Amino acid sequence: MLVLSESLGQDAIRILIDVAISGIFSEECKKFNAAMRNTRDSFRQELAKRQVQVRREVYSQEMSLRFTLRDEVVNDVMKSFPCVIFRNSPNTAC
């Protein structure tokens, strides 16, 4: 018989229930825990693959992203300071 106190925290109650269930249904719990481990491992592997794929895609488009970002920054600066005139080179201001 298990008597719970109202002062027990939620984590303590969860632990007590897990211990009681694992004692009563030990084989089922072992199967469940093994399935959870396999699912967790599979998820982590898939996540790692996706992260590698995203990194490769970002790296392959890095120069294009840099140029686009530079153009947007220049456009915003030109909107803020429209009186600046560029001659000969985009880096030279008069």
C-alpha positions as CSV (number, residue, x, y, z in Angstrom):
1,M,0.0,0.0,0.0
2,L,1.3,3.4,-1.0
3,V,0.3,6.5,0.9
4,L,1.1,9.9,-0.7
5,S,1.6,13.1,1.2
6,E,0.1,16.4,-0.1
7,S,3.6,17.9,0.4
8,L,5.2,15.7,-2.2
9,G,6.3,17.5,-5.3
10,Q,5.1,16.5,-8.7
11,D,8.5,15.0,-9.6
12,A,8.5,12.8,-6.4
13,I,5.0,11.5,-7.2
14,R,6.1,10.7,-10.8
15,I,9.1,8.8,-9.5
16,L,7.0,6.8,-7.1
17,I,4.5,6.0,-9.8
18,D,7.3,4.9,-12.2
19,V,8.8,2.7,-9.5
20,A,5.4,1.1,-8.7
21,I,4.6,0.6,-12.4
22,S,8.0,-0.8,-13.2
23,G,7.7,-3.3,-10.4
24,I,4.3,-4.5,-11.4
25,F,4.9,-4.5,-15.2
26,S,8.6,-5.1,-15.4
27,E,8.7,-6.8,-18.8
28,E,6.4,-4.2,-20.4
29,C,8.5,-1.4,-18.9
30,K,11.7,-2.9,-20.3
31,K,10.2,-3.1,-23.8
32,F,8.8,0.4,-23.5
33,N,12.2,1.8,-22.4
34,A,14.0,0.0,-25.2
35,A,11.5,1.3,-27.7
36,M,11.9,4.8,-26.3
37,R,15.7,4.6,-26.5
38,N,15.5,3.4,-30.1
39,T,13.1,6.2,-31.0
40,R,15.2,8.8,-29.3
41,D,18.4,7.6,-31.0
42,S,16.7,7.5,-34.4
43,F,15.4,11.1,-33.8
44,R,18.8,12.3,-32.8
45,Q,20.4,10.7,-35.9
46,E,17.8,12.3,-38.2
47,L,18.2,15.6,-36.5
48,A,22.0,15.5,-37.0
49,K,21.5,14.6,-40.7
50,R,19.2,17.5,-41.2
51,Q,21.6,19.9,-39.4
52,V,24.4,18.8,-41.7
53,Q,22.1,19.2,-44.7
54,V,21.1,22.8,-43.7
55,R,24.7,23.7,-43.0
56,R,25.8,22.5,-46.4
57,E,23.0,24.5,-48.0
58,V,23.8,27.7,-46.1
59,Y,27.6,27.3,-46.9
60,S,26.9,26.7,-50.6
61,Q,24.9,30.0,-50.7
62,E,27.1,32.0,-48.4
63,M,28.5,34.3,-51.1
64,S,25.0,35.0,-52.5
65,L,23.7,35.7,-49.0
66,R,26.7,38.1,-48.4
67,F,26.1,40.0,-51.5
68,T,22.4,40.3,-50.8
69,L,23.0,41.4,-47.3
70,R,25.5,44.0,-48.5
71,D,23.1,45.3,-51.1
72,E,20.4,45.7,-48.5
73,V,22.7,47.5,-46.1
74,V,23.9,49.9,-48.8
75,N,20.2,50.6,-49.9
76,D,19.3,51.3,-46.3
77,V,22.2,53.7,-45.8
78,M,21.4,55.4,-49.1
79,K,17.8,55.9,-47.9
80,S,19.1,57.5,-44.7
81,F,21.8,59.6,-46.4
82,P,20.5,60.4,-49.9
83,C,22.8,63.4,-50.4
84,V,26.0,61.2,-50.5
85,I,27.3,60.9,-54.1
86,F,29.5,58.0,-55.1
87,R,32.1,58.5,-57.9
88,N,34.4,56.0,-59.7
89,S,34.0,53.4,-57.0
90,P,31.2,52.3,-54.8
91,N,33.5,52.7,-51.8
92,T,34.4,56.4,-52.5
93,A,32.1,59.1,-51.2
94,C,32.4,62.7,-52.0
